[in-house]
Amino acid sequence: MITPHIYRRNTPVASHLGAPHRFTVGQAVRLKGGFAQRAQAPGVYHITRTLPPLGESPQYRIRSDGESHERLASQNELEAVTGTGGDLMERTFRHG
């Protein structure tokens, strides 16, 4: 009995993955503001999980310390919280 072997050669593995994830689990991010977008969701969020891309944009699960639920956001909707400004904002509003 001959068992056929099927090999995929020269198959691009990363071509279906889209853009790489820019943010990491635990990183502080903020939802980008836009015309009538996310006005009800200001504040600092933390990445809880990276998800496969939807189209060309990687997806993330994010959560604010003040909320009991997670949100789904695409990479193009997020911006990193950098420097001490984000830390100061978190300390001021989370504990205030």
N, C-alpha and C positions, 0 to 999 in steps of 0.2 A: 504494500500500500504506500502510495506516494502522497505526502502531505504538501500541498502548495504553500509557498511562503510569499506573502504579499508585503512588499517593501515600498515605502514612499521615499523616493530619492529626490533630492533638490526641492523639497517642499518648504517654502518660506514659513517658518513657525510664527514669527512675530508680526506678520503682515496683517492679521485679523485683529490684533490687539489695539490698534489705534494709537493715540497719544499716550505717553507714559504718565503714571500718576505723579503729580507735582507735590502733593501733600502726603504726610505719613500719619499713621494712627497715633493719637494723642496730641497732635499739633493743634494750636489755637488758630482759628480762622474766623472770618467775618463774611456775612453774605454781602455781595456787592449791591449797592443801591442802583436803581434804575427807575425810569419813569413808571410809576405805579407798580413797582415790583418790590416785594418783600418789605414793604413799609411796616407791616405788622410784626416783623421778625428781626428787630435790631439786636445787637449785642454780640458777644463772643461765644463761639461754639467750638467744640473739640471733635476732631475726626474720631469716630468709633470703629469704622470699618471701611476698607476700600472695596469697591465693587467693579465688575466688568464694565467696559464702556458701553454707552448707548449711542450708537452712531460713532462719531469721532471723539466724543468727550467722555473721559473717565467719570465714574459716579462715586459718591461717598455717602456714608451714613454719618450724620452729625448730630450733636446733642449739646444743649445749653444746660448749665447747672441748675437754672431756674425752671426747667421744664421736665416733665415726667415722661416725655416721648422723644423719639428720634425723628429726624427729618432726612429726606433724600435730596441731595444737591449734586449738580454736575460741576465739573471742575471750572468751567467758565463762569459760574455763579459765585465762586469763592475767591477770597483774597486772604493772604497770610496776615496774621497779627504779628507785627515785628516790634522789636525794641522794648523799652520800658513803658512806653505809652499804653500798650495792651495790658501789661501786667498791672499798671496803676489803675486802668479802667476796670479790670476784673476785681481788684481789691476794693476799689471804691464802691462799685455798684453791687457786687455779690454780697458783701458783708455790711452794706449800709442800709 
